[in-house]
Amino acid sequence: MQTYWSSMAKRATPYVPGEQMNEKYVLKLNTNENPYPPSQAVIRAITEAANTDLRRYPSPDPEQLRELIGKTYDLTKDQVFIGNGSDEVLAFSFMAFFEPGETIRFPEITYSFYPVYAQLFAIPYEPIPMQADLSLDIERFFHSEGGVIFPNPNAPTSMAIRIEEIRKILEQNPTRVVIVDEAYVDFSTKSAVSLINEYSNLLIVQTTSKSRSLAGLRVGYALGNEDLIQALIQIKDSINSYTLDRLAIAGATASFFDSLTTKDNIKKIIQTRTWVSEKMKAYGFQVLPSETNFIFVTHPKVSARQLYAQLKQRQVLVRYFNQPTISQYLRITIGTDKEMEQFFKRLDQVIKSCHRLG
Ligand SMILES: Cc1ncc(COP(=O)(O)O)c(C=O)c1O
């Protein structure tokens, strides 16, 4: 077996995404999707784009969308790169800015795609241990040989560091690129976008999958200095000229024209997150201070693995990570108020049965 595989294919250890059970009765709180639909304007734009023009290739450079995203963040179109989901943008960034043989750093507890890319591209990495409260140990990211990448807010811990701390990491890595993955930043107040014009080594990666309710459309983007963006274009155009299809360009453009629905949905999710966190605490859970659309929780008396399994039996999917340091935690996506009420009904049964067993 693997007779014809390249060494790259052989060393690849693919990322395993959260289970996708799409039956209507399943309460799916395991992949941090937005529980609210995108705006009607987005659906209309995609529907209108589904016409006979599909026989034609899309634009290899969606300039209007770059311009629009740039405007949203007070940047120029030359400071914006767009790709097929932020996972693709991240993969291109590893290729564009990290060097095989030079060790990069990322947090020990973080988005599990980073070690996958590092291994695929033969980039050595040093996972940086978390502090006791699972926050980032900032100083250990200083003077990295190959560069730095971390999400802010971090996943799955849900916690964010302050812009001043990001500034320190940038200043202590002046010759290396620091990638800040802001997949969840719209549920927080700590975006580092304002630092882009100050630091030429800062690349920010964002997505339309979470706050903009478009995980199914696959549009992510990077924001940074023109020279970094040019490197990403160089990589993309050496792999695939058309990473964004016509429907994705149309839908994402409509989403950035109409940010009101997005803002409304973010507000609702933050409100739900607040009461859900309080209620979890009342059940005896420790809830990390979340700045995302999910919470990361642990119970001193009930095993997380057991909770995960029992919730699944009751058709509730949450995310359990079978790995050191966080094997006692569960990551729970914030759904609508109604979904979270159903979640608590089923959690209540589970907790009662765990106490009976325990
Ligand atoms: C931290 C982080 N970055 C990036 C992504 C990828 O998002 P997408 O490829 O949907 O844009 C995710 C998805 O869950 C994530 O959690």
The ligand as an ORCA input file, in Angstrom:
! r2SCAN-3c Opt
* xyz 0 1
  C      -9.783     29.037     14.769
  C     -10.361     28.681     13.435
  N      -9.762     29.134     12.328
  C     -10.250     28.840     11.120
  C     -11.369     28.058     10.959
  C     -11.816     27.693      9.570
  O     -12.927     28.365      9.141
  P     -13.382     28.340      7.628
  O     -12.452     27.463      6.841
  O     -14.776     27.834      7.639
  O     -13.291     29.772      7.169
  C     -12.037     27.569     12.079
  C     -13.227     26.716     11.912
  O     -13.813     26.197     12.793
  C     -11.511     27.887     13.358
  O     -12.089     27.407     14.468
*
